[in-house]
Amino acid sequence: MKNRIWKVCLVFMLAFVLGSSAAWSQNRSKDEVVQSMKDRHSSLVQAKDQGLVGEAWNGMVAVVDQDAPSRVQDLVDSENYDRRVLYQIIAAETDTSVLEVALQNRIRMYRLADDDHYVQDRNRNWVRKKDFKN
């Protein structure tokens, strides 16, 4: 019962975080969003290398170190905005839910993370990928 409640809460939280508004994707093409993400990729990797940013449980990135400079939060905000838009576009293209796209991206990003990068475990604690246990 406890596990089922947790899963229901997870679905609602992801839906809230990701939203389902088609307005996100109406003004930007997939190519524009991907290019925007490519443009910031090296900065994002640098922030991950420094332990400032990690891959969150919901398919987004998040600030790991609360003492990180404000530019890091700006980086996270920009990346997450683009991820939301891209998830919406992909969901429409594949006739699936935004939630499913986000969850699949989380799996992908966890696999791609360097061993010293942070990911969130099932309890939402930040751990290095090398210490991550499903």
C-alpha angles and dihedrals in degrees: 000000000000090000092051092051089050091052093049090050090049092054093049093046092050091048090052094047095045099034121196102240113142087203089083092067102033097087101039132056123227090249091054092051093047091049091050090052092047090051092057097036097099091049091049092050090048091053089049091048089053092051093244099114134034143177109270127215092252100060093264133101122247140187110266098184110054089200091062116127117266090251087069092057089048089052091050092048092051093047093048092048090054092045090053091051093046092047089052092050093047092047090054092046094049098036092237134116126278086234092059092048090051093048092049090049090050090056091047094048093047089053092048095047118111115247092253095048120102125249129172120250124216090276091054092249118143113244134166111258091242087060096043117121121185 
